[in-house]
Amino acid sequence: MKGIIGAIAGDVIGSAYEFNPTRDHNFDLFTPKSTFTDDTVLTMANALWLLEDPQHTPEKLVRIMLDFCWNYPDRGYGGRFARWIHDSDPQPYNSFGNGSAMRVSPVGYYAQSLDEALELAKISAEVTHNHPEGIKGAQATAAAIFLARQGKTKQEIRDYVANTFNYDLSRTLEEIRPTFTFDETCQRTVPEAITCFIEGKDYEDVVRLSVALAGDADTIAAIAGSISSAVDEVPNEIVQPVISLLSEEFCSILLRFNELVTKQEAAL
């Protein structure tokens, strides 16, 4: 399976290691602690937004995000985002956290042009993460997914992201790993996640590289995995355990979104 399952599986696999970091590339993919987190909840919210709002309004996205967060509490929402959920009038709060990038993958799969991917990613980010770095992280992720869908090489994707968003993608994981620490900003996770995608041999390897950085494991794996699954199939032995952890509602949205993307691609 390809598509946004790559983000969801990355989230689930990384969830057990977010606060229990490992640098062992051969870690167990699934443990009793494996679950979906806020990364998946908000990815599903973005997918439903694209399915149900042809006008792509920020107001509709906010309503869906709030509904999902209320329906799926205690999924690791960040402090400022949690306050946003409970605000009587939720407004953007100038965040540059990686929450904008972790939830944006549906945009990269839905968009029919690079310009549309960039514009929808901006809308998706700005309802909370309206800091330029927050927007940039979402756009870079969505653009990488879109370009991967178009068959661009990893080098072409690296060059586009580096030149467009001024991310340093010159460092290898071997150079990044020794000094890498837990960080929840776009600036310190999106470039690293893209590097995991670039260096990974296949989907599983991309996710393993992401988690073994011993940082914000679920989110880095969700971002890197969301790009990788535009190129490589997510193996069934990963898909099935992940699907078993999702709610019926999320499984339905995943199926509907995949069907929409398949129809769009067939029409091109």
Summary of the structure (lengths in Angstrom):
residues: 268
radius of gyration: 16.5
end to end distance: 20.3
largest distance: 46.4
contacts: 984
relative contact order: 0.19
helix: 63%
strand: 1%
